[in-house]
């Protein structure tokens, strides 16, 4: 499977604001001129990732002793708190979060889960939101998680109605 990832965009932090700026989905035209300029900058910078796992492995809240490359990890629980699935490819950890809502946080449980699962260092993380085509997604920056350098990506998932029935 090939995934086409595009960076999310954000406005610069304004002086006097206590909150960090939000990330915005960048696959659609933006009404804010500054966001649209950022959108135009990343538009041609799609990252194509080939995901061809050796196997799929369910994991539990007990954690994993180690993470193997090219193994697609999915939660055994339907209500995994921090993310949906992940895979280690070419020394980068792709963390997937699916959403159909217009706003979605990066869960604070991510760091605890990452520590218990022996994730690679944060600079090797690629956080990927998987969204439907016409959704504009807002993601608040999680100041408590010390992830200001994280650059989240989007994957637009086109579901064929025939496949859903």
C-alpha positions in Angstrom: 0.0 0.0 0.0 1.2 3.5 -0.8 0.2 6.4 1.4 0.4 10.0 0.2 1.2 12.2 3.2 1.0 16.0 3.3 2.2 18.2 6.1 -0.3 20.0 8.2 0.2 23.8 8.5 -0.1 26.3 11.3 0.1 30.0 11.9 3.0 31.4 13.9 2.6 32.0 17.6 1.4 35.5 18.3 2.8 37.4 21.3 0.6 37.6 24.3 -1.3 34.3 23.6 -0.9 31.6 26.1 -1.9 28.8 23.8 0.2 27.4 21.0 -1.2 27.7 17.4 -3.3 24.9 16.0 -2.3 22.7 13.1 -4.7 22.7 10.1 -5.3 20.2 7.4 -3.6 21.4 4.2 -5.3 19.4 1.5 -8.1 21.9 0.9 -8.2 25.6 0.0 -7.8 27.8 3.1 -9.9 31.0 3.7 -7.2 32.6 5.9 -4.6 34.2 3.6 -1.7 33.2 5.9 -2.8 29.6 6.1 -3.4 29.5 2.4 0.2 30.7 1.8 1.4 27.9 4.0 -0.9 25.5 2.2 0.6 26.5 -1.1 4.1 25.9 0.2 3.4 22.3 1.3 1.1 21.5 -1.6 3.9 20.1 -3.8 5.7 18.4 -1.0 3.7 15.2 -0.7 5.6 12.3 0.9 4.8 8.9 -0.5 5.3 6.1 1.9 5.2 2.4 0.9 3.8 0.3 3.6 4.3 -3.4 3.0 4.4 -5.0 6.5 5.9 -8.5 7.0 3.0 -9.1 9.4 0.3 -7.5 11.5 0.5 -7.8 15.3 -2.1 -6.9 17.9 -0.7 -5.2 21.0 -2.2 -4.7 24.5 -1.9 -2.1 27.3 0.9 -4.3 28.8 3.3 -2.8 26.3 5.8 -4.3 24.0 9.4 -5.4 24.8 10.6 -4.1 21.5 9.2 -2.9 18.2 10.2 -4.7 15.0 10.6 -2.9 11.7 8.0 -3.6 9.0 5.4 -4.9 11.5 2.1 -3.2 11.5 0.9 -2.9 15.1 -2.8 -2.5 15.8 -4.5 -2.3 19.2 -6.3 -5.3 20.6 -8.7 -2.9 22.3 -11.2 -0.9 20.3 -10.7 2.1 22.7 -6.9 2.5 22.6 -6.4 5.9 24.1 -3.4 7.5 22.4 -3.5 6.4 18.7 -4.8 3.7 16.4 -1.8 1.9 15.0 1.9 2.3 14.1 4.7 0.8 12.0 8.5 1.3 12.0 9.7 1.9 8.5 13.3 2.9 7.5 14.0 4.0 11.1 10.9 6.2 11.2 7.9 5.5 13.4 4.6 6.2 11.7 1.9 6.7 14.2 -1.6 6.7 12.8 -4.8 8.3 14.1 -8.1 8.1 12.3 -10.7 10.7 12.7 -13.9 11.9 11.2 -14.3 14.9 13.5 -13.2 18.5 12.6 -11.0 18.8 15.7 -8.8 16.1 17.2 -6.2 16.3 20.0 -2.9 14.4 20.1 -3.7 12.4 23.2 -1.6 13.1 26.3 -1.4 9.3 26.9 0.9 9.1 23.8 4.1 9.8 25.8 3.3 7.2 28.5 2.4 4.6 25.8 5.6 5.5 23.8 7.7 5.0 26.9 6.2 1.7 27.8 6.5 0.5 24.2 10.1 1.5 23.7 9.4 3.9 20.8 12.3 5.5 19.0 13.2 9.1 19.9 10.6 11.7 19.2 12.5 13.2 16.3 11.9 9.9 14.5 8.1 10.1 14.8 5.8 10.8 11.9 2.3 11.4 13.4 -0.3 10.9 10.7 -4.0 11.8 10.8 -6.2 9.7 8.4 -9.2 11.7 7.4 -12.1 11.7 4.8 -11.6 13.9 1.7 -13.8 17.0 2.6 -12.9 17.3 6.2 -11.0 20.3 7.5 -9.1 19.1 10.6 -7.9 21.3 13.4 -5.3 19.9 15.8 -4.3 21.9 18.9 -0.6 21.7 19.7 -0.2 19.7 22.9 2.0 22.0 25.0 2.1 19.5 27.9 3.6 16.8 25.6 6.7 18.8 24.5 5.9 18.0 20.9 6.3 21.5 19.5 8.8 20.2 16.9 6.4 17.5 15.7 5.3 18.0 12.2 2.0 16.1 11.8 0.9 14.8 8.4 -2.5 14.0 6.8 -3.6 11.1 4.7 -6.9 11.6 2.9 -8.7 8.3 2.8 -11.2 7.8 0.0 -13.7 5.1 0.9 -15.5 3.5 -1.9 -19.2 3.1 -1.0 -19.2 -0.4 -2.6 -16.4 -1.5 -0.2 -18.4 -0.3 2.8 -21.5 -2.4 2.1 
